[in-house]
Amino acid sequence: MNQNTNYFAIADFSLQCEKVLSEATIVYKTYGELNSDRTNVILYPTSYGANHKDIEWLISSDSILDPSQYFIIIANMFGNGLSSSPSNDQACGLAELGFWFTHLDNVRAQKQLLDSLGIEKLALVYGWSMGAQQAYHWGALYPEYVERIAALCATARTTDHNKIFLQSLRTALTADPAWNGTLFEDIPDRGFKAFSRIYASWAASQAYYRQGLYYQFGYESLEDYLVRGWEANYRQRDPHDLLAMIDTWLHCDVSNNPTYQGDYQQALKAITAKTLVMPGATDLYFTPEDCKAEADLIPNAKYLPIPSIWGHRAGNPYQNPEDEMFIKKAVREFLLEK
């Protein structure tokens, strides 16, 4: 399986927040071979706090996306620390300075990338969480370009309840003494601790914790799990990037663009791609009810919840073979549908 990490630069890239980057960069990685007519392409945008290395585990002949059949592109979204982000480009700021990335920015940049590769059709846009938000944007903004969407554990517009979760994360991180109102002057130790515990409480279900599933991975206690399983992970990320991705998530609205001008229902109804909507049955912030309401508005949508107590993490089951097999079967059958 060929694997290549690449950089794509766009000069004078205008953002939805009305800022302009003199050079916007997308870091992306490809897997598999592009066929002769360039019709076997799967686009896989990244999710919150992740880069391509974190989510490529599911790209194999034995897992969800098969690189022996498809040419798979993982596109790192803006703000994630690889593509243009506060941590690698001082021109990128945060909402406090009137700067933020949106999924409109991500998808427009990804479209330019695909154009540069001579790709005129996507067999599938596959995404989990913020990756699925981008998938919905692809379907609404470029309906003629996308044949299928697999949207796992996400909504096309961030709900008010979800915004409270995001604001609690942002408030916890910026409550640290290292935050000066526009940036961090030091490592936000208290902020990371609070941030990771809020995240852990939402990302898995009550049943997951009640059954103590984390013990099977070698954690000695709940605190050990929170420290080594959550806090250590987020401490690897630049805190400015964590805020930047929250800002993108907060601004997620598939209709907030010149094409749909705030008409949310019309944006969803405009998606012509066959769409597989797969919420986690116990997801606490992209709830099945919210996902079902959106699926009902998409003309060619199939609604298939993941029957799991892993909550939001059911959609990225790198530690969970049962959910992985459920998703693999559903996605592979979906790709074969006529």
Number of C-alpha atoms within 10 A of each C-alpha: 11 10 13 11 12 11 12 16 17 15 11 12 17 16 19 16 13 10 17 16 17 13 15 22 23 21 20 24 19 23 23 21 18 17 12 7 9 17 16 20 25 25 23 28 29 28 23 18 21 19 21 23 11 12 18 17 14 17 17 15 12 11 17 19 23 19 24 15 14 21 22 27 22 24 26 27 36 28 32 27 24 21 23 25 27 24 21 15 16 9 16 23 23 21 15 10 11 10 18 28 28 24 26 23 20 22 21 16 24 21 17 15 20 16 12 10 10 10 18 15 19 20 20 27 27 25 26 27 25 28 29 27 26 32 32 32 26 27 25 26 23 18 16 15 19 25 18 26 30 28 28 30 32 30 29 26 21 20 16 10 11 17 16 13 17 21 14 16 23 18 15 20 26 24 16 19 16 17 17 12 12 13 16 17 11 12 15 20 15 15 21 24 20 19 21 22 17 17 17 15 13 16 18 20 22 16 14 16 15 8 10 13 13 18 14 8 10 9 17 11 12 13 11 15 18 20 16 11 17 19 21 15 14 17 15 9 16 20 22 23 25 22 25 28 25 25 21 23 22 21 18 23 24 31 22 19 14 8 12 17 12 14 14 17 14 16 25 23 16 17 27 21 26 22 26 22 26 28 31 30 22 25 24 20 23 24 20 24 11 17 23 19 12 20 22 14 17 22 15 15 21 17 18 19 21 26 16 22 21 25 26 28 23 31 26 21 18 15 12 14 11 13 22 20 15 14 24 18 13 17 19 14 10 18 15 7 8 5
